[in-house]
Every structure is written in C-alpha cells, then in structure tokens.
C-alpha cells in the first residue's frame, strides 16, 4: 500500500513510527518541506492551502490510503478546496482525523456515535461540515475518527509540570476523555484494514476532570501539584477557556466492537505510568 498524509502533525508522525513498515511508500505534506524530518524515508511535500505542484498531485493520485489530519478553517477544508478534483477521483481509502468536540456540552452525560453533534463552537461546527464533505468526496469509503484529548511522548501532564506550565483549573462537573498517541495509531491502522467507512470515537475508558490528571502526574513525580484555580476567576485566553465549554463522557464501545481495537492505555493513569517509566519527565525542559 502507498500512503499519503495530508498534514504531518503529531498523531500522523506517531502513526508512521508505529506502522510505517506496512506501506511500500509514504509521503505527506508539511508547511515547510525544507525543514528536516526525523522519520527516515518519509517523502515531504509542501502544502499551505493552495494548489500544490504536479509532483504532489501525482503522489496523491497514486496513493492507496489517504490520512487526513489538516483541520478546517473558516472557509472550509483546505485540502478539499485546493484538491477536490484529485481527491474525488479513484477508490482510495480515506481516514479523516476529527474530534469528539463535535458533540458539544452534555453536562457530563454519556454520548456515542449516534449522538447528533451540537457544539456551539465555530471550530467544532466546521469539523462537522468537513466530515460531511469528506464523506461526500470519498463516496462512503472514509473512516471518520473522532479523537479525544491527545497525549503521548513529549505532550503530556508530566511535561507541563516539569516546564512549570501546568495548571489545575477547577470547573465543577467538568469531565472529558483523553487518548494516547499509541492508541490513535492502532485505531488508524484498524480503520485502514476495515472495508468501507464509518464513524468511530477514539477515546479512553475513563472520562475524568482535568485537575485529576495533573494531580496524578505530580504524584508520580513526587512533587506538589499546582494550586487549584477556580475556572470562573482564572486568567485564561479565549481559546484555553473554550476547551472548558463542553463536558461529556464519550463512549468507545464501537471502536472496540467494530474496529477490534484493544487500548494499550485505557485510562490516563496507564498512559502516565508508562511515560514516567520511560523517563518522560526527565526528558522535558
């Protein structure tokens, strides 16, 4: 199989590290193709939202699998806007990385893939529109993976504690799910292997308050956690505050039953334990 990745971000890089050997050729887009990448054998192509060069277009045409991790902007999906004619041609498998943020606020109640998206946030509504656009373009052969809060090596509570940027913001009743990058990679591979499309939540088994994750990481490190801050009075950017606009418990039963994914890290504690064991905090700045 030949893989092309639209948007070589954190999750896509992690997927290639784990499953790159499953593909005969891997290429992907970055904003600056002259920047050195740490993944050997990965062919880089520039893409900044405009029609790319012929070499990039040809690589996309030749791909058997397309992994999409570019978020939509206010005008829609950048890849579809620039490459809609190319992406609509052929019968390649498409895996689109979306977000559980599309469900919006359910006051801590449970949601699953049958729950209609209802987010009040513009960026979440744009995600829903992008999901539908990809389903229309791929003629049903697209796997929509709605990811929870992503963490993994270099991106976790141990790192933020070590760097001094961790905060314990307390908003009563606030819960959400997380997902380790390893489990995202497993879900992507399972979606590629499955015939046909669908929508799956990619999240852990235990939605939890964000302050609990920071406290557990501090316990592993043997340090005092940051002082609690009330959400109502905490100084935060508008973007940071928006992440507390939704509280929901997201089910992953369909991920397990239909894609056959067994989570390596079913809770944030499993994930942080493994990262701590691997010396993550010592590697942080």
C-alpha angles and dihedrals in degrees: 000000000000115000128203120186121203102205116014097216133149098289094043092051090051091050092053092049091055104035107018090113090067091071132069092212134013127194133161147169130261131170092243113031092184091068112100115248124211094222111090118224094018112136111218127209128184120242126166100162099286130097106290125221124282093261091060093045091052092050090053091048090052096048121111092195129033119197112195121197101151111117121225121255130209092285096049136260110350095207094051091046092054101032107023095128093051095044093050092055123083132019102268123149113253125202112191119195110216132158140254085231087090090078094066125198119344097164091248095311124139121267134180138180091288091060110104113240111252108164118153091208117103093220091054092049089051088053091055090050090049092050090054092045091054092047089053093046096046092046093232098313094109130108112212109205113192105203127207124216104318123227137159141116110359092003114074147088093278090060095048091048092051092048092048095240099108117115133187104219111183119209110164112242094011114144136153141162131255135199133204118233090239091059091047089054091051091050092050092051092047090051091050091051094049118088115237130006141281144143124273135177111230105201142119129267098253123057107198143172112274093235090061091061092053091047092051092049090050089051090054091050093047094237135119114265119240117275117272117260124198111238093222094061103025117119106241138151118255089250093051091047091051091064088068093053092092131053119182143139108231122207121223097186094114091052090057099040101041104028095032094228117165109198116234089200109032093173136027088251092061090049096046092045090056094045091049091048089053091055096253097153092050089055093052120096 
